[in-house]
Amino acid sequence: MQYVVLIYESEAERAKMTPAELQTDFQGYFAFNAAARAEGALLGGEPLRDTSTATSLRVRNQGGEVLTQFDMPGVGRMAIAKDSTGGVFGLITPSEA
């Protein structure tokens, strides 16, 4: 099983941090990366761009809807959604073995 970890901080709050606070903050990231790498769990990582460049699509905000969500015993959690053009798709988050 693979996971994606997204780490987000408020850019406005980060801009207020002193150099010492930034150093402490980054040490936490470095420790997390080192531990994940030591376990063989880190496949890669890249920084995200500032939120001013981001595009976010939300099913409900774009005229679509989440039709249903449910647990599938022994498989995981599933959601079925319909987009604004009528296309239907399913997403499964597998359960841990």
Residue pairs with C-beta under 8 A, 6 or more apart in sequence:
1 94
1 96
1 97
2 43
6 48
7 29
8 48
9 25
11 50
11 51
14 22
14 25
17 25
33 42
33 45
36 42
48 54
59 65
59 66
59 81
59 82
59 83
60 66
62 83
62 84
63 83
63 84
64 81
64 82
64 83
64 84
65 81
65 82
66 79
66 80
66 81
67 80
67 81
67 82
67 88
68 79
68 80
69 77
69 78
69 79
69 80
70 77
70 78
71 77
71 78
72 78
72 92
74 95
75 92
75 94
75 95
76 92
76 93
76 94
76 95
77 92
77 93
77 95
78 90
78 91
78 92
78 93
79 90
79 91
80 88
80 89
80 90
81 88
81 89
81 90
81 91
82 88
83 89
